[in-house]
Amino acid sequence: MAKISFVIPVYRNESSVEATHASVVEVLRERLPGYSHEFVFVDDGSDDSSLQRLEAIVAKDTNARALSFSRNFGQVPAIAAGLREVSGDVCVILSADMQDPPELLTRMIADWEQGYHVVICYREKRHDSWLSRAGSRLFYGLIHMINSQMPTGGFDYLLLSRTAVAELNKIDERNRFLQGDVLWLGLKTRFLPYERRPRAQGRSQWTPTKKIKYFLDGLLSTSYWPIRAMMLLGLVTGLAGMVYAVVIVYARLVHLTPFQGWAPLMIVTLVLGGMNMLMLGIIGEYIWRTYDEARGRASFVVARRIPDERGADASGR
């Protein structure tokens, strides 16, 4: 009997995590009775009663277990921790907010049985605020310009074969862009569009600060485009400066200097100074990520395992 593993990151999902578990179990019982299953919940340092809800789930379901981080490390480290724990033939990653329809599991498993290593459910339509929708379109639209495989609606709900899980577990990096890592694998992939459900309870913890951080991770970890754009911008600016210098020299020789005083000098200084600061800022982002990797700190710290209570010595790079 093949086994399906579920990795579910949890952060302040006290109002929905039990319903998520129940809905997935129902789909498994009714539509996929020929499969065994396991749940790996990862509590990302929630400060509500999410951990207590997970304890209740584990107490009732022998196929469920949970990890609890010592603090909030982020969704991607939570998923990475879960992927290292799974033992199934296939793994499904979904959120705990009831916005990913578990009914798609039947189609995802069918595609896996046909030989697909990765099945990506991308958001064709979503019932979020207009600001969230606009930000998502902008973010994934820019990533799509760099990587044409990236769906413009983005994705978080996906299936991974055992091979895909093993390859993702080999990636030992901080500041990861998980979607980019999945597409980078190059394994046989199926894309399934779906309509993301409206949030019935609670509110999104995906703050603007986290979104900006993840956007930078995605932009800088999937392409050298920012550096190449800087090089091109510097080349164009240098050529324009040379042309401008020739014009100024000619104007001075024929006594037709169009500018007097500091105005043109200040304009050139400000433009070039601004470009230098922009380029140094982008280079700084790359340098910071190199430094962050070189420090070798763990990406997460597991403070507790449920039901195994062996302490807080587990961590991940």
N, C-alpha and C positions, 0 to 999 in steps of 0.2 A: 504494500500500500504506500503510495507516494505521500509525502508530508509537505504541507504548506506552512511556512513560518510567516508571522506577521510582526513587523517592527513598527511600533506606534510611539512617537515622541509625545510627551505630555508636559505642558507648562500652563498652569492655571486653568485646567480643564475639569474642575470638580463637577461642573454641571452637565458634562457631556461624555466623559470617558466611559462610564458604565453603560450608557446607551450605545456608544460606539461598539463596545465589546459584544453587547447583546445582539446588535443588528448583524455583525459579522458572523457570529455563531449561528444565527437563524439562517443566513444565506448558505453557510456550509452544510447545515443539517438538511435543508430543503433542496439545494441545487448541486451540491458537491459531496454527496454521502460517501463516495468512494475514496476520500482523502482523509488522512489524519492531519492534525494541525497543532501548532503551538503559538502562543502570544508572548512577545517580549516587549513589555512596556518600559520606557525610559523616562523617569521623572527628572526634568531638567531644573531642579532646584525650585520647585513651586513653593510659594508661600501661602497657599490656601490649603484646602483639605484634599487636594488631588492624591497625595500619597496615601491617605487613609482610604480613599476610594479604591486605589490599586490594591491595597492590602485586602479589602473586602472581595475584590475580583479573584485574587490569587487564592484566597481561602475557599472560594466556591468552585473554582475551575483548576483542576490539577494540570491542565495543559498551559497554564499561564504562569509567568514569573515577571519580576520587575527589578529594574535597577534604579537607584536613587542617587543623583549627583549631589556632591557636597554644596554646590551653589549653581547658579544659572550660567551654563557655558554656551548655550545656543542650540538651535535645532539641528544643525549639521553635525556637531559632535555627538548629540544624542542619537542620531541615526547611525553614525559610525560605530558608536558603542553597541547599539542593537545588532548591527550586521556582524559583529564579532561574536555574538552570542548564539546566533541561529544555527540550527542543525538540519533544517528541512531541505528537500530537493529543490524547492523554489521559495522565494521570499517576496512578500508584498509589503511595500511601505505605504502607509496612509496616515492621515492626520486624525487627531482625537476630537475634532470639533464637529463631526457629523456632516461636514460639507462634501466629503467624497462618497459617492454612492457605492455601497458594497455590492449592489447588484451587478456591477461591472466585473466582479471576480470571475463569473462564469466565462465571460468572453476572454478575459486575460489568461485564465488557465487553458482555455481551448487554443489560444495562440501559442502558448508555451508548449503544449503537446504537439503542435505542428512544427516545432523546431526553433521558435524565436527565443533568444536569450534575454531580450529586454522588451517589455511591453510598456509603453509610455502613454498614460492617459493625460492628455493636455486639455487645458481649459478653453473650450471654444466659446463659452458664455458663462458669465459669473454674476451673482446677485450681491455684489458688494457696493459700497459707496462709490460715487462717481470719482472721488479723489483716489481711492484705491485702484479702481479700474484704469484711470488715466496713468497713474504711476506705474502700474504693471505693464501697460501697453508700451510706455516709454522705455522702461527697463529692458523688457524682453525684446522690444523692437531693436534697440541698440545692440543687444547681444546677438540677435538674428543677423544683423548686418555683418558681424564678425564671423559667426558660425551659422550658416544657412540651415543646418539641421535643427536649430533651436526653434520650437514652436513659438509663435508670437504671443500666445496666451500663457506661456510658461507651463510648468508641471511640477507637482509634488507627489502625485499618486502614480506608482509604478510597480512593475513586477520585474524581478531579477532571477535568472537561473542560478544554480549553484556555481557555475563557472563565473558568471558576472559578479556574484558576491565575493568569490575568492579573489578575483582581480581587483575589485574595489578595496578589499582589505589589505592589499599590498601597497596601496597609496598611503604614504606616511607624511602627511603635510598638515600644516596649520593654515588657517584662513582659506579653507577649501570652498570651492563652488561645486556643489554636489551634482547639479544638472550637467555642468560641463564635464565632470569626471565620467558620468554615465555615457554621454555622447562620445567622449574621447575613446572609450573602449573599442568602438568600431564593431561590436558584435551585432548579429542579426537582430534588427529592431522593428517593432510594429508600433505605429502611432494610432491611438484611439481618441477621437474627440468626445468630450462630454460637457454637460452643463453643470457647473458647480452650484450646489445647493446654497440657499441663503442660510446665514447663521441663525439657528433657532434660539440658542442660549449663549450667554456670556458675550465677550467681545474679543476682537483680535488682539493678540499680544505682539503682532508684527509691527512695531513702532517705526516711525520715519527714520530714526537713528539706525535701527537694525537694517532697514531697507537700503539706506545709503551705504552702510558697511558692506552688505552683501552685494550691492551693485559694483562697488570697487573690487571686491573679491572676484566677481564674475568677469569684470572687464580686464583686470590685470593678470588673472590666472589662465585665461583661455586664449590670449593673443598677445603678440608683441606690437599690436596696432598702435597703442599710445606712443611708444618710442619711435616707431616709424613715422607717425604723424608729426611728432616733434622735429624729426630730422627734415621732413619735407617742408614744414613751416619755416624752419631755420634757413633752408636753402632758398625758399621763395623770398623771405625777408632780406637775406644777404644780397640776392640779385637785385631786388628793388632798391636796396641801399646803394649799390654800385651805380645803378642808373641814375638815382637821385643825386649822387655825388658828381657824376659827369655833368648833369644839368646845372648844378650849382657852380662848378668850375667854369663852364661855358658862359653862364650869366655874369660871372665875375670878370671874365676876360673882355667881354663886350660891354661892360658897365651897365648891365641890365639886371643886377641883383634884385630879385623881387621882394626880399625880406630884409628887414633891418632889426637888429636887437636879438633878444633871447627867444622869441616865440618859436621859430623853426627848430632851434636847438632843444628847447623844452619838449616839443612834440616828439622829436626823434628819441630823445632820452626816455620819455615816458613810455612810448610804444615798445622800444627795445627792452627797457627795464621790466615792463609788464610781461613781455614774452619770456624773458629770462626767469622771472619768478614762477610763471606757469610751468615752464619746463623743469625747473628745479623741484617744484612740487610733485610733478609726476614721477621724476627720478627718485625723489624721496620716498614715495609710496613703494617702489620696487626695493629700495634699500631697506626700508622698515621690514618688509616681508622676508627679505634675506636674513636680516638680523633676528627676526622672530623665529625663523626656522633654525638658525644656528644655536639659539639658546637651548633648544632641545627640551622645552617644557612639555608636559602632558597636555593633550587637548581637552581632557576631561578627567575627573576624579570620581570614582564610584564610592560613595560613602556607605552604601548599604545594599544588600541583595535580599530579595524577598522571593522564596521563603528562606534562603540560605543566609544566615547571620554571621558571616565570617569576618566582618569588620570592614575598614575603610582603606585597605591597602591596594586596591585595584585601581589602575589608571590606564590611560591610553595616550599614545603619541598622536 
